[in-house]
């Protein structure tokens, strides 16, 4: 383990806020078929039945206030963010597990291994350390974040996910199965492999493909109960109560789209802005209770500037010199820039760069309070745009 002292101190993290859902839609139409199936897979699948019939969405599932006609507006404020400053943290070697302490500016390098995983209470970081001896199995390590103490918790294949209660799910070495490991004392409990990995979420979005439709059908569920239904290009949801909707415009200019924020319970849509949009191009769109942030046509030859909409004041700000990929928010409404976990944090209130990590093609994982960040071995090269 190697500690690298900071060249300067980073700004303290601000109070935690909830991250809300993002949703991308294109029309208000409906499809015939067995949509009331809460067991449908949330991944894209194609319904084998042919000759699907377009039908209206039931009134009890229809979102109110959505429209396709464009209503463009000029930004209220055009401002420059300035170039991203160099990071005060040392470059990552893309082979070792590293821990960045954002508040103190300290970097700790551990042995060779993947990116670490933080517990929800910001108490521990867990990771797999690879042995430098050929044939030796990797081992589960954990660091007590408040004290910096490191413990070896025995042989393991991989850290799968955090399970709550200070425990992580790991795969054993070889064919040893899966275990829950208590990070505080290292105790293990053999468990059956999970049917579905990932953090349990209250809301679930299912997607169906039917012949005759230009886009799949999405249904938002609360347990077995359908809440909303719509046709969309793509959609994602978390366990909060707001969605962001992108509705494609029709004639006279189908290259534009409208952004809405939808309240799950009332099914009311709040119009945000009209943006240029290529339905086939990737671009970031994110929202929380206070802000909506997007960069239209990010993955095209002519990406639009990043815009920030303040839901409380209605102010629309355009960053004249920034093309950000914001998919989530740090505490204090700060913007996290970067597709693979984020490499920088921006304060939109002051339009300043708050935290900057060294560039890396690999994943970055942040602690829930954004006090820490971790990186590990990089496998292959990835780019923000997949086209």
VEXFIDO-542377 format. One record per residue: z, x, y of N, C-alpha, C, O in turn. Coordinates in steps of 0.05 Angstrom, whole numbers, plus 5000, padded with zeros to 4 digits. Each point is the difference from the previous one (the first is absolute). Example, Ala and Ser with C-alpha at 12.3 -4.5 7.8 and 13.67 -1.06 7.14 Angstrom:
2
515652644886500049825024500050185024501350215000497349725021500150165024501449855022500450105022
END
This chain:
387
500050174976500049835024500050185025501550195001496849755018499850165024500249825025498649805002503250285016500449855025498450145022500050245002498749605014498550105023501249885025499949755003501250405015501349905024498049905019497850105001502949705016498149895019499650185023501750165008495949815004499550135025500949835024500450105022499949644973501149825020501049754985499449974977502149875037501249764988498249765005498849975022500949864957498449765003501749785012502450015000496349785010501349785012501449834979498949964978503549945027501449834981498649754994498649885017501650024958498849754992501349775014502450005006496049794999501049765014500849794979499550044976501949745033500949814980497849884983497749985009503049954967498049904980499149725007501749835007495750114989499049735002498449944975499350184985500249575011498549924976497050045004499049975023499650104956497150035000498849754989500849914979497349965036498949754992497450034985499050224997500049554994497650004982497550045016499949955024498050154962497350005011498249854982500350014975497849845037498249834985497350005013499949985025497950034960497450015011498449774988499749994976499249835041498649764991497249995013499550155019498849684970497449975013499249715005498349965017502849854970499149725005502249814991502050074988497549675018502049804994499049824977501249794995496850294991498949844978501849994976502250115000496949754979501549974976498250004976497649955002503650114975498550004975501249814980502449974999495949914984501149844978500950194979499250234998502749674985501050164978503049984999501249875017500050254963502949984995501450205018501050214990499249735036501350175019503049994997501450205007499749584983502949974997501050144975501149884982498450385017500850164977501750245010498850205008503849774993501750215011500150254983501150205009497749804968499950234983497550175004499750214987498549705030497550155004500650275010502050045015496450154978500550285007499450045030498149895010503550285003499550065029497750195004499350055023499650064956497750185003497449844998500049784991497850355018497549855000499049964971499650194985499949565009498949934974497849795004500149865020498150124962497849815002500349784981500350044976499649715034500349774983497449974983497850015012502449964962497649994983498349755004497749994992503549805020498549755002497850025021500450135021497349754975497850015018499949755017501549804994496850195027499449775016502649885012500449764999501150415014502449915014499249825023497950045013503749754993499449815021501850055024502450014997496450015026501650045024501349735008498749805001503950215004501549765007501950075023500750235004500249575011501950055021502750104989500849934978500650235038502750084993501949765004499749865021502150084961501949785004501550035026500750225008499849555006501450015025502750134999500750145018500749834960502750114998500050304997502150125002495650014993499850294998498350125022499950255002498949595015498250105020501650125024502049885009497150345001501250135023498849865025497649975003504249965016499249865024499550215022501650195004496349765012499550175023498150234996499650165018499249864958498050214996497349915010499349764997499150425015497349935009498450264998501050225001496349744996498250224997498550085025499050235001500849605019498550075024501450225015502449995005496150225003501350235013501049945028498849845015503550284992501149975027500950285010502450065002495750115004500650275008501650015026499749825017501950394986501550045025500250305005499950164982500349915043500350285008503050074997501749835003498850434991502850084999501449985027498750045021503949914978501650005025500650285010500450045023499750154958500650275007498350194983500049974975498750225037498650214986501450265006500250085023500750064956501650245004499350204979499049934978501450335029499650214981502550094986502150015012497750044962502250104985500250305001502250124998495550015006500050295000499650114972500649864980498550395017499650114974502650034984502150045011497649944963502450044983501050295002498550184997504149855009501050275003500350134973500149874979500150405021500550144975502849934990501849965015498550054958502649944988501950235003499250234999503349715005502150215001500950084972501450194996497749654984500750064972497950194988497749995008503150184974498150194987498049854982500649784990497150345007498049884982501049984972501450174990497849624996500749964972498050144982497650005005503550134974498250154982498649824980498450114984502149635016498749804982500750054971498549904982503650255012500850054972503049934996500749934977500950095043502949974996500949735012498849895019503550014971501349775012501450105025501550195000498049675022501250085025501449765013499149784997503150285018501449795014500150085030500950225007498149605010500150045029502349835011500249764995501650365020502149865014499049965029499950195016499349564990498749955025501950045024499250105021503349834975501950015022500850295007500150085023500450084957500850285005497650195002500350225011497449704979497750174999500050204978498350185000503549804981500250194978498249924977499649774994499350434993498349974976501350134976500950235002499349634975501050114976497949994978499049794994500450444995498050024978501550034974501850174997497449674984501250014973497950134981498250135010502149834964498050124982497549854999499649805014498550284969497549864998500449724989501449964980497349855032500349724991498649815019499050085021501049664972498749795016501849915023502350105004496749725012501449895023502549854989499949874980502450165035502449884992500149705007498449915016503649954972500449725005502849955011501950114989498349745033502549955013501349744990498549814993504150185006501449754994500149835025499850105022500649644974499949815022502350045020499749935023502550194968502350055017499950275014501950085013495950064984499650265013502050214990500650195014500449774962502150184989498950234984501050225001496749734984499050204981497050035003498649825008500550424984497250054995499750094971501550184992496749694993499750084972497150094996498149895011501650314972497350114994500050144973502150064989495550005002499750154975499350295007498050055015503550144975499450285005498750124975501049984978496650135026498550134978501250274994500950155018499149924956501050264992497950225004497649954996503350285012498150235003499650144973498350184998503149734981499850114974498149834983500649764997497250344993498149844985501449874976501550134985497949615011501149854977502749885006500949834984500450245038502649885006499649735014498349985018503249814974499649745012501149995029501750165008497249665008501049975028502749864999500849894980500650135043502749895002500349825025498750055020503049754977500649825022502050145019502250084991497249945034501850115020500749785020498449825005503950215008500649835022501750155020501650184994497949755032501550135021501649785014499049785005503650285000501749825015499350055029500750215011498049605002499050055027502150065021499650185017502749684983502050075020501250284997500750135020499549974955501250274996498050224994500650235004497049694986498150204993500450114972498550174991503549724994500550104973497849914981499149775000500150424982497949954981501150004972501750164993497549654990500949984973497649984981498049875006502350254970498149974978500949784982502250014989496149785008500849764985498549994973499949794988499150445002498950014973497049974999498649955020500450084956497149994995498849725006501349804994496450205019498749755007497050055003499150225005499349564991497150035004499149945028498450155011502649635000499249925027502049805011501349864985499050145041501549795014498149775006498050035014502649744974498149775003500649845025498149965016504449964989500649855023503049975003501650054982499349885043502849955005500649724991498549815005503850154981500649754988502349865014500849774992500450355028502349885013502650094988500150114978502149865037502650084989500350304996501650094984496850075030500250294997498750114975500650224992497649624995498850084975496950025003498949845016499950344970497150024999499049964971501550064981496149835017498849984973498350254996498450085017502050054960498450244994498749964972500949844984497050315012498850024973501250254987500550215013500149774961501050234986497850204995497749965007503150264982498050224994498849944973501449934981495950095017498749944976500049704994498949845017502250074961500149724992502949895001500749834984500850275035502849915001500549735013502249915001495749965009500349745012500850015029499550205014501849594996500949985027503049975002501349904982499850195041502950005004500649925029498450065018503949824986501249985026502150215003501750044983498150125038501850225005501649955025498949955021503750064976501949975023500050275015500850204988498249805036499850255015502650125008500250245006501949594995502650105008501350174979501250215005498649704969501350144978498250094978500950144981496549805020498150094981499949854974498550074982503149725015499949844975497449874996498649925019500650044955497449894993500349754983501949994983496349825021499949764983497249964992498249975017501350034956497349954990499249715006501549824995496050145015499049745006497249964990498650204995500549555002497349954993498250055024500849965022496750124973498150035022499849745016499949784988499950245038499849765017497249874996498050154997501949595005497449864998498450045026497650025000503850005023498750045025501750195017502449955004496550275004501450195016499749945030498149865008503750245007500049955029502449845008501349874984499350135042502349865010499649704999497949905009504049954979499749715000499749885028501550085018496749744985499549875026500349704997499349884980501750005041500349715000497349864999499549834984498750255034497449885002498050154983500150244996498049614993498050124982497349885007499749765004498350414998497349925007498250034976499850224989498949565003498250024977497149965010499549895022498750224963497250015008498249924977500450094977497749745028498149914979497150035011499549945024498750144958497250015007498649784985500349974976498149875038498549784988497150025008499450075023498849874959497250015007499449795022501249795001497050285017499249825021501650045026499449875019502550314981501650055024499450285010499550184985500549855042499450265012502450185001499850245004502649654991502450164999502049874981499849764994502150394996501949884981502049815013500249985024501149874959502149815008502750124998500750114978500949895043502750104999502049765003499549815015502750214970502249815003502550165004500650194984501049745035502650125005502149834986500249765005501550364978502049864985502850085008500550245006501349574994502950065001501149914973500649764996499750434985500749924973497749844988497750095002502849674987497949844988498649815021498249854993502750175032499049815020497850125018500550215012497149674989497950105018500749945029500849775006498950425012500649965028497549985017499949825017498250354979497650025016497650054981500350114978497349805031497650054985497750065019499849875021498650334972497850085018498050174985500650104978497049935033498050174989500050265018500249985024499650254963500450255015498550234987499349994977500250215040498950254989502150154985499550104978502949935034502250144988502649905012500049875021502250184966502649905009502350154988499850084976502349965039502550114989502349865013499849885021502550134965502349855010502550154991500150124979502149875037502650104991501949765002499249775001503450294998501949784998501149895027502149885001496450175020500749895026498449745005498449924983502149965040498949735005497649995019499349785009499450444997497649995017497750144986500450204986497349705017497550124990498250055023500149875021498150334976497950055020497449914987499450074977499049785038497549894989497650105017500250015024497750064962497550085014497949804991499250004977499849845042498149784994497350095011499750055024498349974959497450095008498649785017500049774993498850325028498449825017497349934987499050164984500049625024497349924990498150045023500350195016497749654987498150025022501449955026501949845000497350285023497650165003500450304993498050154999504549944996500450294996501950034976502450015003496450014972501750024976501350284997501550044981497950145038501250274998502850015013501250225001499849555008502650005012501949844982499249854982503450195022502049864984502549955016500550145019500949654974502449925015502550084984500149954976501950165037502650074988502049785007500249915023501250004956502249805004502550114987499950164981502449755029502550034985500849724991500149815015500450174959500649744987502949994992501050194987500349605020502749954990499949864973498849794998502450334982499849904973501249724997498849834986503450125027501449744996498749775015499749784989499550275036498849795016497049974995498849805007500050414982497150024996498549995027497749905001503550195020498850015027499050285005501350204995496349815017498750265006500150065030499549825016501350424991500050095027497750195005499850214987498449725031497650165005500950265015501649995019497350244972500750265011497750115016500350065024497449974963497750135014497549974984500149944976497650095037497450034987499350294999500250145021498949964956499350284998497350034987499149824985499550415020497650064984500850064972502050154996496649754985500850054972497650004981498349815001501650394983498050014978501549924975501850154991497749624997501649914977500050194977501950004984496150185014499950184978501450275005500250174982500849875043501250255007503049985000501249805007500150424984502950015000501050055029498850155015503549734991501350065025502949914998500649824984501250305032502849934999500749765017498949975022502949864968500949775015502949954991500549954976501450065042502849984993501549845020499249985024503049894968501649845018502950014992500750034977501149935043502849934994500749785019498349875011504350084993500849775016499350035030499949815015499450444993499650055029497250095007499049955022499750194959497450135006497949934980500649954976496950065032497650004982498350235009499550045023499750134958498650255006497550014982500249954976497550135035497650034984498250205013500150065024498150054959497850175009497549904987499550064977498849795037497749874988497950214991499650205013499149734965497850174990500850294997498450185005504049874986501150274997498150174983499550235006499749664971498450164981497049955005498549974980500650045044497249995007499350235019501850155008495749874999499250215018501049955028500050195017500749564989500949945027502749854999500149765006502150384987502649864999500949925028499750155019501549624983501049915026502750135006501350114982499549885043502650115007502249834989499749764996502650364999502449854991501049825022500150075023500649684969501149815019502749914989500449974976501449985043502849914994500549745015499849995025500949804960500649745012503049954999501250014978500149945045502849955001500449694997499249855018502050074960500349714995502049875018499949765004501850395009502149895017498949965029500749805012497650384997499049985028497149915002499149925021499550104956497149945001498350235010497649965002503650275004498450225011498450134978501050064979496450005028498250144982499550275011498950035022501850184963499750285009497850134983500049984976498250165037498050164987500550295003500450105022499750054955500450295001497250125003498550024980500850075043497350085006499150254984497650044995504450134997499350254987501150014971500150224989500649564999501350014974498649824980499249785006500550334970499049854977502150034978499850184983502149645017502350024982499749834975498749795001502450314977500249834976502949924997501650144988499149635023502749905000500249784979498749795002502850254977500449804979502849904998500649804987501350335027502849924999501450105025498850135017503749814985501650065024502650144992501249944980499650255037502650134997502049845017499249835017503450214979502049865017499450035029499050215010501749585005499550005029497149945007499150075022499549784961497249925005498150245003497849975010503050264980498250245002497849984979500449904978497350215029497649984984499950244981500450235009499049734965499750214981497050044995498749834990500350405018497150064999499450174976501250214995496949704989499150144976500049824976501849844996496150184988499649814978501850044976500849814987499850445007501450074975503050045006501150214993500149595019502850025006500650065029502149935011496050205003500350065028500850295005501750114987497050015033500650275008501250025028500950225008499149565007501050015027501249735008499249804989502750215029501349755011499650005030500550205013498749574997499449975029501749785011500549794988500650265036501549805015498149855018499150115020500449634973498049855017501249935027498449935018504250074985501249935026499450215021499649945023500550324968499550225019497350144995499250175016499449744963497450124993500350304997498550165012503449924971500550284995500150054969500749824985498650425007500350084972503050064995501150185013500149684969502950024995500650214978501750175004496949814974500350194977497350074989498349834997501350434998497450094988500650184977501450205003497549734973500250174977497550174997498049935013502150294972497650154996497949844986500749834983496750215022497949854986500150064970500650224992498749584992500050034971498249794988499949775009498650304969498449804986501649834981499049814989503550265007501749864981501649785012499849945024501949944959501749785009502550095015501050224995499849625024502650045013501749754995499049785003503450264988501949784996502350045019501250225002499549575013502250005019502449864989499849814984502550285025502549854993499949735016498749995021502649814970499949745014500750015029499049845016502950344992500750025028498350215015500550045024497650084963498250205011501550245011499050145018503349914970501550255006498750234986500150235010498849724966498850214983497249934992499249765000499350444992497449974988499750204977501250225002497249714978499650184977497150034994498449815003500950424987497350064990500250164974502150124995495749884990500050154975497350104993498250025018501450044957497550124991497749815006500249754997497650365012497649845007498050024978499250224992499949554997498150004978497349895011499749775005498450414999497449925010500049965030502150025013495649934998499649965028499349715006498349884986503150005033499449735008499449995030500850185015497749624993499449965028500849725007500249824983500350135043500949745009498049794994500849784991496750285012497949804994498750074974499250224995500649574987499050054973497149984997498950074979499749825042497149974997498650274998497550024998
END
